[in-house]
């Protein structure tokens, strides 16, 4: 038997999966690491924690699976996007990584927009948002100039881990597209953008395709992980690009909805000059010369986790959601907006905060739990509608992540999106996408599409209920009003937050 490994470097944990040529996950293992919030709105991690826990996860994966290391042909990566890792000429990390969900960079975003104006969308294809990498680099430039002066390269999270495992620097196009420094259509680092902020292009690592080999394992790394030095290492991709591969989103007309800490609606795009006016993200896909449009809800699964930990800490998620099926669609007039960490699509607003609207004494914990799920799904519906407005028809959506684990929530997505929801037989998300990149890189299949046909199998579909879809359409219109009605109130509350 031969195998490949997918490594998914998430925000809270690293997950490794061992996959055979039939696309079966033989074994998987996860290792958690801490998140630091030293100031309000800040979100940082120690890159060495990623490396240490990746090695632990790989070693335990090999031990528990009893796989022969000689049979593991290669591994590849999926990684949390946008996070800034600065390294010096010796590859030493200069400061904690600033993560995708860090919101300290509002001033830098306005600086980028005012400096570049229309060039930003024409080159980088995306608006300047706090989560992206360039604003983080500018924050370090302004607040920690000594650190930036020592920096030889900037890397994204998975790229630093891959460097530590293989000794080679690289960044793939799908992750580079989320930095605001890439010419997305031209697939090169933008001299115009870098020069506008006095940044040398030498700060940017070499660009590669997601399925390109970037070395083999270093001898000490191979020993620590239970693998061989001959194990091939492939570049990998951004978590959303890998999630799309793992869901089979590799052709025009295919769309997925991924609900994890954040929530993503992603649709395959072959046109490199699609005009979405910054309403959606437009990134390079891990499939060669392809793209995807994407909308993001910052606090999707995080909203549910927050709700459980705050109001039902003693319950498991299954126990919390057990009663939502008996609550009518619309939660008896209770609406939730999932803006607890600010919002991204369609409202790039770091100041907005969440709300429950319509509470009364008849609402129970189950009403609130259902309202949270409906609010998350309404937020994702906003992205679905923008994709539809770009000229795409969406009749089917592949569901992955936490939102694919509860049948009531899957049916809710079908009703709110007014589209058939497809649940996969084995849903491993970005980790599977990373494994597929390794399988393709190792030559197992002539294309990623052929790999997807072998690896990905639908398990169940959920068709929209016409009556509930109409009810939700009316509620969705009310949901959309909440942002404009509460935006100014939230701005006035900013000085009172601590």
N, C-alpha and C positions, 0 to 999 in steps of 0.2 A: 504494500500500500504506500502511496505517496500523499503528502500533505502540504498545505500552506497555512500560514498564520496571519490573521488580521489583528492589528493592535489599534484599539480605539481609545485615544487620549481625551477623555471627557473633562468636564469642569470639576466634578467631584470624585471621579475614579478613573482608573485605566482598566479596560476590558480586553482580554485576549481570547481569540477563538481559534481552535484547530479544525481545519476543514479538509475533507477528502474530495476527490474529483467528481463525486456525485452531488456536491454542495451540502453534504451533511455535516453538521457541527458535531464532531466527535467529542470534544470537551471544551469548556470555557471556564475562565476564572477572572475575577475582578479584585482589584486592590484600591482602597480609598486613600485619599490624601487631603490635607486640610486646606481651607480657604481663609485668607486673612483680609480683614476689613479695618485697616488702621485708622481711617477717617471716614466720615459719612460720604457715601457715593464711591468710595475706593474699593477695588477688588483686586487682590494680588495673590500670587502663589510663588513658592520656591521651586524653580525649575529642577533642582536636584531631587525633590520629592517625586517628580514625574519619572525621572530616570530610575531612582531606587525602586519605586513601586512597579514600574514596567518590568524590571529584571526579576523582581519577586513573582510577579504574575506569570511571566514566561516560564520560570523555573517550576512553579507549582502546576502550571498547565502541562508541562512535560512529565512531571512526576506522577500526577494523577491520571493522565491518559496512558501512561506506559508506552508512549510512542517512541520508536527508534529515531534518535536525532538524525541519522543518515537519511531517513525518509522525509524529513522536512526540507523541502526544496527552497522555500523563500518566505519572506514576510513583508508586509507592507502596512501602511499607517493611515488612520483617519485621525483628525485632530480638531480640537476646539479652535475656532477661527479668531483672527485679529489680534491675539495676545502678543505683546511686545517683549521680546527677550533680546537684550543687548549684550554682546560678547566682545572681549578685547582681542588683540592679535593672537593670544595663546588659546582662545576659545573659552576663557573664563567669564562666567556671568557677572555683570557689573552691578545689577540691582534686581530686586524681585520682579517677576513678570507682571505687567499690567494687563488684566484680562479683558475679554470682550464685553463683560457686563459692568465695567468700570465707567462711571459717568463724570469724572472730574474735568473732562476736556471740552466743555461747551464753548469757552472762549476761543480755544484753538480751532474748533469747527467753524466759528464765525470768521476767524482770520483766513482760513482756507477758502471759504466761499467768497469773501471780499477780495482776496488776492487773485484767485483764478477765474472767478465769475463763470462765464459759459464754458470755459475750457475744461472745468471739472467734469461736467457731464459728457462733453464730447470725447474726452480722453479716458477718464476713469469709469464713466458710465453710471456713477453712483453719487449720491449726495454725501456731504460730510456729516457723519454721525459720530457720536461719542464713542461708540464701540470699535470703530475702525482704527487701523494701526498708525497712519500718518498723524492724526491728532495726538496720539500718545507720544510719538517721537518729538513733536513740537512742544508738548508739555515738558518733557525732559530737557529739551533745548532751552526752554525759558526758565525752568525751575531748578534743574540740576545740570548746568552746562559742563561742569567738570566731568560728570558721568558720560555725557555724549562725546566729549572730546577724546575720551579713552576708547570709545566704541569702534571696533573694526567692522562689525556686521550687525544687522538686526535680523533676527529669526522669528518665526512663529513657533508655537509650542511643540508641535510634532516634529518640526524641522530641527529643533534643538535636541530632542530625544534621539532622532535618527542620526544626527551628527555624533552624539555620544556613543551610539551603538556601532557606527560604521567608520567614523572619522572623516566623513565627507560632508561638505556644505552644499545645500541645494534647497530650492523652493519650487514647488509645482505651480502651474498656472492657476488652478482652481483656488488655492489658498492666497496666492499673490494678488488675485483680483480683489480680495477683501482688504487690501492695505491702503488703497487710494493712491498708490505710486505706480500702478501698472497701466500701461496702454492696453486696455482689454482687447480691442480689436486687433491691434498690431502685435500683441503678445511679446512686448518688450517693456523694460523699465522706462518710465517717462522722464527724459532729460528736462523737459519743460516744467514738470511739477517739482522735481527735485531741486532744480535751480531756483525756482521761485522762493524756496525756503532755505537757501544756502546749504543744501544737503548734498554731499558727494554721492555720485552713483555707485561708488565703491562700497557704500554702506549696504547696498542691496546684494543678496546672494545670487549665484547662478540659477537660471531658470531651466526647468526640465518638465517633461510630461509626467503625469501621475504614475504611469506604468513603466517609466524608465528605471533601469537598475542604477542604484547609487552606492555601489560597493558591496562588501560582504561584512559579516560580523568581525569586530576586532577580537583577537584571541582571548583577552581577559573577559570581555563581554560574553563571548560564547561559553566560556567556562562557568560564569556566574548565572547564565540563563539556562544551562542544560542543553544548548544547541552546539552546532559545529561552526568553526570559523569559515567554512565554505558556504554557509547559508546565505543565499542572495537577499539583498536588501533593496526594496523598491521605494520610490519617492512617496507614494501615497497621495492623499488629497484632503481637502477641507471636509469637515464632518458632514456638511450638507450635500456636497458632491458625492461623497462616499455613501451617504444615506440614500441618495438617488440611485446610485449603481446597485446597492443592495436591495432596492425596491424595484429594479428593472426599468427605471425611468431613463431610457436610452434612445427614444425615438420621438419624433414630433407627435404631439397630441397626448402625451403621457404626463400625468400629474400625480404628486404625492402630498400627503399631509403627515408631518412628523411632529409628535407631541412629546417633548422631553422637558427639561428645565425651561427652555424656550419652546415656542411653537413655530413651525415653518410650513408654508405652502410653496411648493416648488414645481415648476413646469418646464419641460425640455424645450429648448429653443435652438433652431438652426440658423436663424438670421442674426448676423453679428452687428447689424445697425438698427435693431429694433428700438423705436423711440417710446420710452415709458416715462419720460420727464422726471425721473428720479422717484416716482411713486413706488416702484418696486426696485429691489436690487437686481443687477444684471451682472452675472459672473461667468467666467470660463468654467466649463464642465471638466470633469476628469476624463471624459471621452474626448478624443482628439478633435480639435477644430469645431467643437460644439459649445453651447452656452446653456444657461438656464436663467429664468426669471424667478424671483423669490420674494415673498413677503414674510415678515417676522413679527410674532407676538413675543415680547421680551419675557413676560412671566406667564407662561402657559401652565405646564406641570408645576412650576414653582408656586403658582397661585393655589393650586390644590394642596400642595405640601404645606404652605403657610397656613391655609385654613385648618387643615387637620392638626398641625402642631399647636395652633393657637386655641382652637375650640374643641378638639376631640383627640387630645394627645394620647389618651389611653386606648383608642381604637386603632385597628389596622386599617389600611386603605380599603380592603374588601368589606370590612364591617361598616366603615363610614358610608360606602356607596351602596350597601345592601338594600336600603329602602328607597333609592331614588326612582326605581321603576314604578312605584306606586304613586309618585308625585306627578301631577299632570304636566304636560308640556307647557313651558312658561312659568313654572314654579309658583303658580297662583299669584302672578303679578309682581314677582321679585326679580329684579335685574341686578347683575353684577358686572362691573367693568374691571378687567384684569390688569389695571395699570399700576400695580403695587411697586414696580421697579421703573416707572416711566413707560414710554411706549415707542415703538419703532415704525410699524406699518398700520395704517396710513398716516399716523401722527408721530413724526420724529420729535418727541417732546420729553426731555429729561425731567421736567417739573411736574407733569401730570401724575396724579395718583388715583388709586382705585376707589370704588364706591359700591355700596349696596343701595339700590333705589326701590322704594315700594314696600319696605318692611312693615309688617303689622303683627299683632299679638297671636295670630293664628299660624304663623310660620314656625316650622319645627327645624331641627338640625338637618333633616333630610331635604327640606325645601331649600335651605341655604346651600347644601352640598350640590343639589341639582342646579341651582342658580349659578354656582361657580363653574360647573362644567359647561352650562349654556353660554355664560359670558366668555369663557375661553374660546368656545366654538364660534360665537358671533364675531369675535376679534379675527379669527382665521377666515371667516366668511368675507370680511372686508378685503383680504388679499385675494381670495377666490374671485371676487367680483372685478377687481382691478385686472387680473389676468384675463378674465372674459372680455373686459372692455378693450384689451389690446388686440382682440381679433381671434382669440382662441376659444374653441368650444370645449367645455369640461363636462363630460357625461359620467366619467369614472374617476375615482380618486383612490390611490393605494394608501392605506393607513399603516403607519409604523410608529414605534415608540409606545409610551405609556397610554396614549389614547387608543391604541389598538388592543388593549387587554381587557376592556370592559364592554360587554355586548350592548348594554344600554347606551353607553357613550358612542359606540360605533353607529348605532341606529340614529342617535341624535345628530351625528355628523352628516349622515345621509339626508336627514330631514332638513337640517339647516343649510347645507350646501346645495340641496336639491340635486343630488348626484348619487350614483351607486358607489358604495364604499367597498373596497376589496381588502380583505384580510389575508395575509400570507400564511402558508403552512408553517414555515420556520422564519420568524421575523427577528433578525439580528441587527438590522439597521446598518449604521456606519461600519461596524466591525466586519460584517459580511461584505460590504463594499470594498473594504481594505483587503480582505482575503481574495476577492475576485480580481483586484488589481494585481496581486501577487500571482494568482493562477494564470492570468493573461500574460503577465511579464515572464513567467516561466515557460510559456509556450504551450500550455494545456489546451488553449482554444485559439482559433484564428481571429476572434474579435471579442469585445466585451459583450456584444449582443448575443453571440453564441454561448458565452459563459452564462449569461443571464437565463437563457433558455434551459440550460442544464441545472442551474442552481436554484431558480426561483419558481415556486409553485403556489398558485392561489388556493386558499382553503375554504373561504366562505365569502359571500357577498351580501350586502345590506342595501336594499332598494328603498328610495324615499317613499314615505307615506304621504299621499297628496294632501290629505286634510291637515296633518301636522306641518307639512312644508308650507302651506298657506298661512297657518297660524304663526309659525316662526318668521315668515316674511314680514308680517305686521310688527312683531316684536323687534325684529332686527332694525326696522326703521326707527323705533323708539330708542333702541340701544345706540344707534348712530348719533342721536341728539345729545346723549349724556356728555360726550367729550366737550362739545361747544358750550354746553350749559355749566360745566364745572371747571373749565380751563382757567378762567380768571380767578376763581375762588382758590384754586390750587396754587396759582402764582403768589397770591397774597399770603398763603400759609407757609411759603418757603422759609421766611425768617424764623418761624417757630419750630422748624425741624432741628433735631440734634442727633 
